[in-house]
Amino acid sequence: MTDSIPLSHPDITDAEIRAVVATLKSGRLSIGPQLEEFERLVAKRAGRAHGIGVNSGTSGLHLGLLALGVRPGDEVITPAFSFVASANCIEYVGAKPVFVDCDPRTLNMRAEDVEAAITDRTRAIVGVEVFGNPTGMMELAKISTKHEIPMLEDACEGLGGRQGNERIGRFGRVAVFGFYPNKQITTGEGGMIVTDDDRVAALCRSLRNQGRAAPGDTESDEAGAELGSWLMHQRLGYNYRMSELNAALGVVQMKRLDKLIEARQSVAQQYMRRLMGNPHIILPTIDADVFMSWFVYVIRLSDRFTAEDRDWIIDGLRRHDVGASNYFPPIPLQLHYRLKYGYDIGDFPVAESVGQRTIALPFFPTITEREIDLVCQTLEVMLKRLTFARD
C-alpha cells in the first residue's frame, strides 16, 4: 500500500475556499451575515425556529443546560456510552451527572432505564444520538414530557438524520449540533444550538457573547436600552462566538449537505456488504424507520475478543497504513469521574463491553471503493491471524 488511508478527512471544495477568502476580504470577521445565514440554514434543516452558532458543540451543550435552568446541586441524566462532552457540560454548571448504561443493540440509552434514574433532584436529560443513530429518542422525548423534565438533545453526531418523520434536532427542547472536521459538515470547529423557545434562544445568544443583551432578551430590564452598547453586560457570559470564517465554510457545506450524506451512506453500505458475512464482527444496527446520517463507521468485535485483542488489531491496521481507532470508553470510567464519584469496573457492563471492542474504520465521503476494499482485506487478515493464534 503506497498511500495511507486516514481515519477521516473533511470534504472541502473550491467553493468553500472561495467563500472563506471572500469573507476575509470583506473585513467582517465576527457577528456578521455569514453567521446569520448559517444559523438560518441549520435551523431550517432541523425544523426549528432558532439557530445560535457557537464555537463548538461542547459550548452549545454548556449553554443549553444553563438556558434550561440547570444549576449546582441538580442532577442530569446522561449516557455512560458517549463522547465525554455529554457529561462534562453537566459538570460545567455544577450539577451531578447520573449515568445510564446503553442498549447493546442501538448503543443509546433505553427509556425505561432513564425513567428509573429520575429522582426529585433531576432537572434535565441529555439525550444522545450515538454515532448519529436516533433510535429511542422518541421514547426519551415522551419520558421528558411525562415527567416535565426538559431534554437537551446532544445531536452533535446526527445532522440530517431522522426517525420516521421526526428530524434529529427536534426531539429535545434544545438541541445541539457539532461541526468538527469528521462530522457530516464541518466549520473547522463549531457548533449550533437549535430551539423553538424564544426565551432560550435569546438567553443563549447573550451567553455566547459575554453576557451582552440580545434581541428578544426579556430577562433584564435594561436589555432594550443596552442592545447597542458593546461594553454593557447583562449577565455572566462566555466568549463562545462562532467567527464569520467558520460560518462561511458552514454555509457552503450546508448547501452540499444532502450530497455529503448520500456519499456517506454509500460508504457505509459498501462496508456493510463487504463485512456482513464475517462472524467475528458486529455491524451497526439501524432500524427500518431510521434515515441514517452517518457520522462514523464503527464496528464491534464479537464477545470472544478482549480489549487487548481489539488494540492489537487497531495497531495492525495502523502498521498497514489504515487509519483506525477505538471509540468511547465509558465516561464514568474516565479518571475524573472515577476519582470524583467512585465509579468502578462493572458498574456499566454494557458500555464497558462495547467500549472494549469498538473499532472505527476509515470513513469520509471521498474514500474510494478500492480503499474500502483494502481496509476490509487488512481487517480480515488481522482477524484471521488473531483467531489462528488463539485456536
Number of C-alpha atoms within 10 A of each C-alpha: 9 6 9 13 23 16 18 20 16 17 16 13 10 8 12 18 14 14 19 21 14 13 21 14 10 9 9 14 19 15 15 13 15 24 27 17 16 26 22 20 17 25 21 14 15 24 17 20 14 23 28 25 32 31 23 24 26 25 24 30 32 22 28 29 26 19 17 20 14 21 17 12 13 18 23 27 26 27 29 29 29 24 19 17 16 27 27 20 22 27 16 16 18 15 22 22 26 19 22 22 22 24 17 15 14 19 25 26 28 20 19 11 14 21 15 9 16 19 11 7 12 21 22 24 27 26 26 30 24 25 23 25 29 32 26 19 24 17 14 24 22 14 20 22 14 10 11 11 18 22 27 28 29 33 33 32 29 27 27 23 24 23 19 13 10 17 20 32 32 21 24 26 21 29 29 34 29 30 23 19 16 19 24 29 27 24 27 19 17 26 30 28 34 34 25 18 13 15 16 24 25 20 26 30 27 24 26 23 21 20 19 25 29 21 14 16 23 15 13 12 10 14 19 14 10 17 16 12 10 11 9 15 19 21 15 12 18 15 13 22 22 24 21 23 21 26 34 27 26 29 25 22 23 20 13 12 19 14 13 21 21 15 17 24 19 15 22 23 12 15 21 15 9 14 20 13 9 11 9 18 19 18 18 17 13 14 13 9 12 17 21 26 26 27 24 23 20 21 22 22 21 16 13 9 15 14 17 11 17 21 18 15 23 23 17 18 21 18 11 18 17 26 20 24 20 19 20 18 21 26 26 29 20 13 11 12 16 14 12 9 12 11 16 13 11 11 15 20 14 19 26 23 19 25 19 24 26 24 21 18 26 22 25 26 20 15 17 12 13 9 17 21 15 16 21 18 14 19 19 17 14 18 21 13 11 16 14 9 8 7 5
